[in-house]
Amino acid sequence: MLDDAIAVFLAAVTEREFDEPLLALLRGAGFYDIHYLHGSYEFGKDIIARAERGGTREQFVIQSKAGDLNLSGWTSVTGQLDLLRNDRHAHPNFDYTLPRKAVLVLTGRLTGAAAPAAQDYAARAVEKDETPLEIWDRERLTEMLIGSPDALLAGVADGPLLGLLAAIDDASVTEDRVESFSRFWLRSGDVPQPRSVVEAGLVATRLAHNGRRDLAAMTALCLLRAVWASAHGAEPAPTGAVEMADAARKLFLTYAEEIWADAQVLEADSLVALNASGGYYSTYRVMALRLLEILSLLAIADARLRDEIATWICRFVNANPGSTQPLSDRWAVSLIPTVILLARQNRVEAARYLGLVAAWICDHHENDGLGLAPPDADPTAEIDYFFGSGLEHITRSRRFTSYLATVVLDLSAALELSSVYDDVRNDFLASDVSLGVPLPRDDDAQYQITRSDLIDTSPNYADEWSEGDEWRMAPHHDGDVRRYYLGRIGRIWDYLAICSVTRDRHSVAAIRAMAGDLAA
C-alpha cells in the first residue's frame, strides 16, 4: 500500500524535490545539528548531521542523487564521494574531529556493473582505514520512509493535507472532502507531481486505519482521475502517467482485496441486520451500493477473482434489498460495474437486478413523488428527497429527471437485455420519469466535477426494442470506444473507475467494450 506509493514517488522525484523529505527523515531518525549545504561550495556534501550510535557521537556527511546509477554514473560521482569522505571544508558546525560516516543517498538503484564497483570502492576505503561509505538506495529509503511517513509531508505549508488528515482522525471526513482535496493533484498538460502519489498513499493509509477502507479505495481512484486529467490528450500516453496510473490502480486493488477478504468472512445477508436496526435505513443502502461498486471493479480488473466475486454478488443482491434501492442519482454509477459483472455470470440475475432498480425509481416518481436527489446532492438533500413526499416540512422541488433511469436503460441496451429494456422503458414513461444523458466533451473537463458538460435533457430513446438499430436504442448508443481519450489508449477499466469519482457520467461504448472483454 504505502510502500507502493513511496516506490513510485522515489522513482519520479528529482534530486531537489527530495531535499525536504530527506531532511525530515533525518530529523525523525534522531539526527541533529543538521545543515543543508548543497551549492557551489558544498565540497561534495549536500547535508551534514550528527547522530549517536552505540553511545558514540558521529559526524555524518551526505550526498544525494536522484534516479539510478549505472557504471558511467557511478564513475562520475566518485570524485564527489572522495571529497565527501575526506575533505574538511563544510560548515562552522562541521566537527572533523568526530568519527565520520559518509552516506550516498540514491532515490534509485545501482544498476549493472555499478553495484560491484561500489562494493569494491567501499571495501578499499575500509582497507585503507579511511571514512567508510554507506549507500541508502531506493529499498533502504522505502523502509525508512514507511517507518516515518510524516517525513513525506515536509514542505507542505498551506495545510490542506494536514487538515484532511485531521478530519480523518476525528471521523468528520467525507468522500466529497477527499475528492475536493484530490483536485490539487491535477496538472494540466503534465503528470501529477510525485508527491501526489505519496499524499494519496498517506491519506488512504490513514483512512484504512480509521475504519474507512471504502474511502481509502476511492482515494486511489481520485489519484487515477488526477493522472489522466493531467495527461489528457497525449498519445502515446507518457511513461510517467502510465506508471502513476498503474500505481493508483494497484493502490485501489489492495484496499478492494482487503474489503473482499472481509466480505468472504461475513455471510452474504450480513447487512440485512443493519437494515432492520435503528438509524441505518438510508446508510444501509449506501453501504450496499458502495460495496458492490468496489468489489465489481476489483473483479473486472482481476480475472483470478472474477467468478468467485460474481457468485458472491449474486447471493448478496438476492439477500439485500438495499442493493437495488439507490438513495439518489449519485449511486447510479455503482450499477455499471455491478451489472457488467452480473451479466457475465448470469444474465437472468442481471435482468432481475435492473428490473428491481427500475421499480424503485418509479416508486419515487409516481403519485406526486419528489423523485430522487441529483448526483451532486449532499447527504441532507439525498435524505430530503428519499423521505420528502411523506413529510410536510420538506419543501424540495419535485425532480422529474432521473440519471438512475438513464443508466438502467443504457445498461439494458448495451448488454442487449431486450425484454428488460422494453419493460423499464414502458415503466418510466408511465411514471413520468424524464431522462438526462450526459455528453462530456473529450477534454480535461470530462474528469472534473465542477464543469459545464452538455446534458441532453430530451434524448430520443426508442419506445420498444424492435424500433432500435440492433442494440442501439438512442443517438448516444454507439460502440466507438475511441471517442474518448482513455478509450484510444486502451484504458477502459480506468475510464469506468474514474466514473466512480465523477458520479454523473458514463460511456455506453465503454460498457460495451468492457462487457465484451469479460465475455471473451
N, C-alpha and C positions, 0 to 999 in steps of 0.2 A: 504494500500500500504506500506508506510514506517513503519507503526506500526506493520504490519505482519512481516516484516524483522527484526525489533527490537525484537519482541517477540521470534523469532527463535534464534536470537543472544543471548538473555538473557538465553534462555533455555539450550544453549550449552556452553556458555563461562565459563571458570574456574575462580576461585577467583582471581588469579594473573593476568589473561588476562584482567580482568575488572578494574584493578587498574588505568591504564592511562585514560580510558574513564570516570571513576568516578571522578578523579582529575579534568579533563577538564570540566566535568559537574558542579562541584562545582565552578570553576572559572567563567563559563558562568552564573551561578546563582547569582553572586555577592559576593561570599565568598572570603576572603582574608587571608593573613598570614597563608597559607595552608602548612602543613608539613605531609609528609608520614612517618609513624613510624613503619610499620609492621616489626616484627623481634622478637628476643629473649627477648628484654626489652621494649616491647610496652605497658605493663600493661593494656591490653585489648583495646588499642587504635590503630587502623590501621592508622587513619588520625585525625589530629586536624585542626581546621579552625575557623575563626571568621566571623560574619555577623551582619548586622544591621537589627533589626526587630522592627518596630513600634517606631523608634527612640532610641531603646535600643541596646547597643553593647552586643553580646552574644558569649560565647566560646562553640564551638561545638566539640564533641568527637564522632568519628565514628568507628564502627566495621563493616567489610564487610564479607559476607558469600555467597558462590555460591550454587545454587540449592534450592530445597525445604527443609523445616524443619518440621519433624513430632514431636510428643511429646518427643520421646527419644532424638532427635537432639536438641530440644528446651532446655530440661533439661541440656544437656551437655554444652550449651553456657551461661547458667545463671550466672555461676561464672565469665566469662569474662565480662558479662554485669554489674555485681556488681562492678568490677574494673573500667569499662568504666565510670560508673556514679559517683563513689565515690573517686577513687584513685587520689592523686595529682601529681604523677610522670608521666612525659611525655616528655617535651622538654623545653629548656630555654624560648621559646616564649609562652609556655602554661601559661595562666593567670587564676589561680584557683579562683581569687577574683571576676571574672565576673560571671554573671548568666550562669550556664552550661546547655547545651542541649545535650542529648545523642541520637544517631541515630544508629539503626541496619539496615544496607543495605542488602537486600536479592534479588539476581537475580531470585529467585523462589518465593514460597509462603509458608505460614504457613498452614500445612495440618492437618486434623484430629483434635485431642484434643489439638494440639499446639496452635491453634488460641485462644480458650478461656483461655488457660494457660497464653499466652502472654498478653491478655487483663487484666487478674487478676494481673499479675506482674506489668503492667504499672499503674493500679489503686492503688495498695498498695504503690507504690512509691509516688504517689500524696498524699495519705492519710498520709504518714509519713513525708510529706514536704521534700522529697528527690528529687534529679535530675530526671526529667521526662524522659521517653523513647519514642522516635518516631520510627516507623518502616516504611522504604521505601521498599515495596515489588515490585514484577515484574510490577504490574499495575501502581504503582506510578512512578517507574523508566521509564516505557514506556512513560507516559505523559511528564515527564521531558525531555526525550531524543527527543521526537517529537518536543518539543519547542526549543531544542538546538542540532540539528542533527550533527553539526560540532564537538561536543564532541566525537563522534564516530571515528573521524579521528585522535584522539590523538595517538601518537606513530608512525604515518606514516611519515617516514623520507626521503624515496627515491624519492618521488614526482610524480610517475606515476598517482596516483589517482587525485592529485591536478591538474596535467597537463590536464587530461581528463576533469575534471570539468571546467577548464578554457576554453578548446576547445568548450565545450557545450555552455558556456556563450557567446563566441564570434562567435557562429554559424559556426565554422570550423570543427566540429566533423563529422566523417563518421562512417558508420556501421563497416568498417574494423578496424577502430581505437578502437571501443568498443570491438569488438571480440578479437583483439590483446591484449588489456588490460585484458580481462577476463581470459586469459591463466595463469595469476598469481594465479588464484584460484585453479588450479589443484594441487592435492597432490596424487601422485601415491600410491596405496595400502592403502588409508585412505579416509577420507571425508574432504572437504574443511574446512578451519578454520572458526569458527563462524563469524569472521569479514567479510568474503566474502559475506555473506547474507546481511549484513548491507551496504557494499560497493555497492552491486547490487541495493539495495533499494535507496541509495543516488543518484547513477548515474541515475537510472530510474526516480526518482522524479525530478531531475534537468532537464532531457531531456523532461519530460512531461510539466514542467513549461516553457520550451523554445519552445513549439510547436512541439515536436518530440515524440509524444506518440507511433508512429510506432517503433522508436528505443528504447523507454522505454520497449515495449513488447519484442523486440528482446534481450534486456539486460537480461530479465528474462530467456529467452531460453539459453543464454550464461551461466548463472548460472546453469541451469538444465544440460547442457553439462558438466560443470565442476564437478558436483556431481557424475555423472555416469562414467566419465572418471577416476575420482579418486578412486571410489569404485569398479571399474570393476572387475568382476570375483568372488566377494564374494557372496556365496549362503548359507543361505538366505541373502538377502540384509541387510546390517547393519541398525539398527533402526535410527541412526543419519542421514544416507544417505536418507532413505525414508522420514524422517521429512523435511530435507532440500530440497529434490526434490519436495515434496508437497508444500513447501513454494514458490519455484521458479514457479511452475505451477500456484499457486494462484496469484502470482505477475503478471504473464503473463495474466491470465484471467481478472484481474482487469483492466489493460490497454486496453485489447481487448474489454471488455464490454463498456468502455468509447468510443472507436472508433466506436463500433456498435451503441451506442446511437447517435453519430453524424451522422452516415450513415442513420439512420432512419429519421432524420430531413431533410436530403437532398433527392432530387429526384434521382432515380437510374441512370439517364442520366446526372447527375450534372458534371461529369468530361469531358463530351463532349466539354463543353465550354473551358476547358483547352487545349484540343486537337486543337481547332480552333484558340487559341490565340498565339501570337508570343512567341517563346522561349521555348515552352513546348512540342515540337513534340516528344522528346525522354523521358523526365521525366514523361510525361503523362503515358507512358507505364509502367514505373517503379512504379508509384503511383498506377495504376490499379492492377498490379500483386501483389504488397505488400498488398494492401487492401484485395484482395481475399484470399491471403495466411493466414493472421491473422484472418479474420472472419471465414474462413473454419476450422482452428484449434480450434477456440472458439466453433463453432457449433458441431464439433466432440466430444469435451470434455464435453459440457453441453447439455444434451438431451432436456432441457426445451426450449432452443433457436433454436434447430436444424431445425425444419420445417420452422420457420419464416426466419431465415438467408438463408436457401437454396432457398426459394422463392425469396428473395431479390436478391440473387446472380444470379439466372436465369434471372431476369429482367436487372440486371446490365450488365451481359455479352452480352445480346442482344442489349443493348443501347450503349455499349462502345467497339468499335473495338480494342482499345489498350489492352484489357484484353486477346485477342487471339494473340497478337503480341509481344512476349517476346523480350526484347532488346538484350539479349545474352543468352548463356547457363547457366549463373548464375541464371536465373529465371525459369529454368526447374523444380526445386523442388517446386516452387509455384503452379505448376499444380497439384501436387499429392493430397493434401488435398482438393483442389477445385473440382477435378474430382470425387474423392471418394464421396464427399457430393452431387454433381450434379447427380451422378449415382443412389444414393439412392432416390433422389427426382424425377428425370425424366431422364431415360436412353437415351431418344431421344435427350435431351438437352446436356447430357454428350457426346454423339456421335458427335453431331454437333460441339461442342466446340473443341474436339480433331481434327476433320477434318479441322477446320479453322486454328488451330495452325500448323498442318502438311502442309497446303498450304502456310502459312507464311514461314516456314522453307525452303520449296522447292523454293519459290521465291528468297530467298537469296543465293541459291546454283546453280540455273540454269543460263545459259548464262554467264559463267565465273564469277559468283558472288563470293565474298570473303567468303561467309558463315557468321556465327555469332561468336562473341568472346567466348572464353572458360569460364568455371565457375569462375576461379580465376583472370579474367581480371580486370584491373582498369577501371574507367569510361572513360578515354581517349581511351583506346583500344576498349571498347564497342562502343563508338561513331564512331571510325575509321572504324570498321567492318560494323556498321549499315549503314553508308553513303558511305563507301570506294569505291565500284565498280564504282561509277559515278564521283569520284573526282580524278584528276590526281596527286595531291600531296600526296595521301595516298599510302604508299608502303608496307602495311602489306601483309604477305604471305597468300595465299588462304588456308582456312580451309575446309577440306572435312568431318572431323569428327564432329558429332553433338550429344551432350549429350541430347539436347532437343528431337531429334528424338528417341533416346533410351527410354526416359521417355514416349513419346507418344505411342510407340509400347508396352512397358511394361504395361502401364495402359490399353491399348486396350485388351491385353491378360489377365491380372489379373482380369479385370472386365467383361471378356467374351463378349466383343463387337466385334463379329466376322467380321461383314461387315466393320467396321472401320479398323480393323487390315488388312484385305485384301487390302482395298483402300490405306491406308497410306504406307503399305509395298511396294506396286507397285509404288506409287509416289516417295518414297525415292530411290528405285532402278533406276527409270527413271531419277532422278535428280542427280545421283552420290553422294548421301548422305551416308557417312560412319557412322557406329555405334561404340560406345565405351562403354563397360559395366564395371562399377566399381565393383571390387570384394574385398572389405576391409576385412582384417583379423579380427578374433574375439579377438582382444586385444585392449589396450587403444588407439592404432593408429587410430581406426575407428572413434574416436570423434575429431580428430585433423586435421587441415587444412594443416599444414606443416608435411607431412608424405610421405611414399613411398608405397601407396596402389597399388595393382595389378589392371591393367586395361586390359580387353580383347578387343583388337582392331579388332578382327575378329570373333565376335560372330556368331554362326550358327543359325540364325533365320529361321524358316520355311517360304517359299515364299508365301504359302497360308494356311488359317486356316485348311483346310482339311488335310494338311500334318502334323499337330501337334498332340500331345497326349492330347486329350480333350482341355483344355485351355493352355497347356504348349507348347509354340512356340520356346523356346530356352533352352539351357542347364541350365541356371541360373533360370529358371522358376520352382519354387517348392513351396510347402506350409509349409516348415519346419521353422516355426517361431522361433524354439528353436536353430536355427543355430547361433543366436547372443544372447549375454548376456541379453539384455533388453527383448527379447522375452521369455527367460527362466524364468525371474522373473515377467512376466506379465505386463511390462510397454511399451505397444505398442504405446500408444499416445506419450510417452516420446521419443520413437525412431523417430517417424515422426517429432516431434517438433525439435529434435536435427539435423535432416537433413536440417532444415531451417537455422541452424548455419553453418554447413559444406558446404552446397550448391552444392556438386558434387557427392553425393552418395544416394542410396536408397535401399530398400529391397522389392522385389516382394512379398515375403511371408508376410511381414508386411502390404503391401497394401491389400492383400487378407484377412488377419486376421481382419484388421480394417473395411474393407467393409463388411465382414461377421458379425461383431459385430453390425454395424449400421443397417444391414438388419434384425437382429434377433428381 
